[in-house]
Structure formats: C-alpha cells, structure tokens
Amino acid sequence: MNPLNRKKASQKITLIGAIVDFLLSVFKIIAGVLGNSGALIADGVHSFSDLLSDAVVLYAVKHANEAADTNHPYGHKRFETVATLGLAIILSLVSIGIIYDAFGRLNSPSTLSHSALLLSVAALSIFSKEALYWYTIKVAKAYKSDMLKANAWHHRSDALSSIVVLVGVFGSLNGYPYLDSVAAIVVGLMVMMIAWNLGSNAAKELVDTAIDVEQVDQLKTAIGMISGVNNVHSLRTRKIGHAISADVHVQVDPFLSVSEGHIISVSVERVAKECLEDLDDVTVHIDPEDDETAAPCEHLPERAKALGILNKALFNNECDGEIERIQLHYLSGKIHVDFFLPLNCLSSNTDHNDILEKLTTVVGKLPEFGDIKVYFG
C-alpha cells in the first residue's frame, strides 16, 4: 500500500467532507434560528462538530504517514488513534450541549415557522451526509483506515440525526410542538453513543489491546508449521494505527547454530506477514527451551565468568593444553559444555575415553555445570 496515495486519498475525501460540513452547518443554524427549531440548530452544531473533526483528521493524515524517526522509531501511525480519541471527546461535549439545550426547550416548547425551509434543509442534510458516508467508507476500506471509518460514521450520524430532526419538525408543524425538543434529545444521545464507540476503540489501541483472538490463533498456527519451530509461545500483538505489530517466542533445537536459528527467525517473520496482511512489524525471540513459565538459567554465570571458572578448573587439573574451543549450552538450569580438540592429541597411550573421563571428572566438581561432550577434528 503506497503511503503517498493513502495520504492523498484521505486528504481529498476529508476536504470534500469539510466543505459540505461547513455549508450544512451554516444552512441548518440559519434555518433553525429563522424557523425557531431547536432540533435543527442542534443538528447544525452537530455538523459544525463534523467540521472540527475534519480538521483533526487532516492534521492526523498529514503526520500519520510520516516515516519513522529518532523520536518515533515505530512510526507515526498512532497519530490517527489520538485523532480518533480527540474526535470522540469533541462529539461527547457536543452531545451534552445538545441534550442540555433540548431539555430547556422541552419545558417551554415554541411554535415553529418557515416550515418549507426547515424541511428542505433537513432533507438536504440527509442526502448529502449519506452520500459523504458512502464515499468516505469506500476510501477507508480501500486504505484500511480506522480514522476515516470513524469520520464516515460521523457523517452517517449526521444523516441519521437529520432524519430524527425531520420527523421532529414535521410533528411540531402538525400540532406536537414538544417533538422538536424530543428530536434534539434523540440526536444528542445518538452523538453520545457514537462518541463512546469511537473513544473506547481508540483507548483500547492506546493501551495495546491485542487483536482478535481468531487472528492470534491463525498467526500462531502458521508459525508453528514452519520447519525447525518446535513450539510457539508468548505471542503478543497490538495495533498501531491501521497496522499490526507482533512479538513472538519460538522454541527451536537447542543445539542449532546461531546462523540457523537466525534463518528460522527470518522465516517466522515472512510467514507472519503473509498470514496477516496488516502485520508490518514482527519481533522474533529464539528460545532453546520453553521460557514462558520460568527462566531456569537466569541464575547461571554469563559466558565470560563461566569460562573463567571452567578454565581455572582445567588449568588446576592440567587438562587445558590441547583444548582449541569451548562451546557452552545453557539448558535445564545447567551449563553443558562441548570441548573441541585436535586429532593429534590422541595416541596409543591416550584415547578419547581417557580424555572424556578426565574432563568429566573436572567439570563434574563445578556446581553450575552439567553434561559435557568432546569433539575431535
């Protein structure tokens, strides 16, 4: 997905929406004041909040597609998430204002005037905002933008609220003046519900809520089928804007070379991205044993200190002269050792069993160490 195309398409649809929102808010508020309709004025304020949300979206679109930098090593995708949360806050404040004003008017309903103007503006709002919804949702799905989806539903909420206003105005004009205020209250509640949905989803992403369980299971199964992977555990996922990030531990044969373990991690990353289309960041941890429930080797000395202990013991027992290389394996709470010796250390007087027995005796006296193996070459 080309980030530049995504940015241009998002900016285009948002600018179109902003122009429509501005015109509608002006028409509704003027018509509401002239016709004495609190519901239409409330709907005009709702449209004005759409205009504010469009400004938030434009700001987020500009920054969300910027490349990663020193201060934002994971990119700027969560600008969209923050924008969505900001949009939810704006909507919630608007809904409270609408409901408060409507309750005041409910106690003293007023007579509406300019009926044709009120009905025409409400009908125009329904048509234009529903058209904006379908246009915006098409772009949102094409570029997988939750922020644009949120803005699309913001457009639809305006269309739905305009339907409520139309019914309320029509009822008021036909002898039920309180219906105008009731319609405004319904509009306020609808806006509040949309704000809650948008805000809760954005908050979940900001606190690193995992993706759907079905997707996690699908990813785990795909990784588990890779040759060389013995077990998959500690699989963690989160959303970053429109993208997905994952961390996973894979257990492999503990005696693989580092380079072969690395190749397996490369395969894990490739398969994971093929499994989930929106997955663009994968961190793979290679494990020689299952460390999900415990870390049995964390108390053991690291390589430099372990070699110091081992070499001292070998030197004191006069069996370090022929050793060319030592390889350590941290497994099951012990350090297991591979010794590599040249073939010329074997003779008629000394065979491999003699060497193995002597090294086993020396290492066996060291509490941190376990089994040993001797290789000649």
Salt bridges, closest charged atoms under 4 A:
ASP21 OD1 - LYS129 NZ 2.24
ASP43 OD2 - LYS28 NZ 3.16
ASP43 OD1 - HIS46 ND1 4.00
ASP50 OD2 - LYS129 NZ 2.82
ASP50 OD1 - HIS154 NE2 2.22
GLU66 OE2 - HIS63 ND1 3.23
GLU66 OE1 - HIS76 NE2 3.84
ASP69 OD1 - HIS72 ND1 3.22
ASP69 OD2 - HIS76 NE2 3.27
GLU80 OE2 - ARG6 NH1 2.82
ASP101 OD2 - ARG105 NE 3.32
GLU130 OE2 - ARG156 NH2 2.42
ASP146 OD2 - LYS239 NZ 2.74
ASP158 OD1 - LYS28 NZ 3.30
ASP158 OD1 - HIS46 ND1 3.31
ASP158 OD2 - LYS129 NZ 3.74
ASP208 OD1 - ARG78 NH2 2.51
ASP208 OD2 - ARG238 NH1 3.47
ASP247 OD2 - ARG236 NH2 3.42
GLU269 OE2 - LYS273 NZ 3.30
GLU274 OE2 - ARG270 NH1 3.66
GLU277 OE1 - LYS144 NZ 2.91
ASP278 OD1 - LYS144 NZ 3.25
ASP280 OD2 - LYS77 NZ 3.42
ASP287 OD2 - HIS233 NE2 2.94
ASP287 OD2 - HIS249 ND1 3.01
ASP287 OD1 - HIS285 NE2 2.99
ASP290 OD1 - HIS233 NE2 3.70
ASP291 OD1 - HIS233 NE2 2.91
ASP291 OD1 - HIS249 ND1 3.54
ASP338 OD2 - HIS329 NE2 2.66
